[in-house]
Amino acid sequence: MAYLNEVFKGQTYTIDGEEFKITEIRATNVVSSSDYVIAVTFQNENKTFDTNIEKVIKGDDYKLIS
């Protein structure tokens, strides 16, 4: 069994050739205690964007640096 990377605030990823740091992780679109989305905020000096944590865990576009 292979383990996936743990995702937490302060990690740095390479996305499309640019480095981004995770600045925030939060629950959004909360419908119930079992129906919600975990959003991750990435930021560098030029951009800030949010994405679903599933994309970070499963996506080949997100390369963990540190």
Secondary structure, 3 states (H helix, E strand, C coil): CCCCCCCCCCCEEEECCEEEEEEEEEEEEEEECCEEEEEEEEECCCCEEEEEHHHHHHCCCEEECC
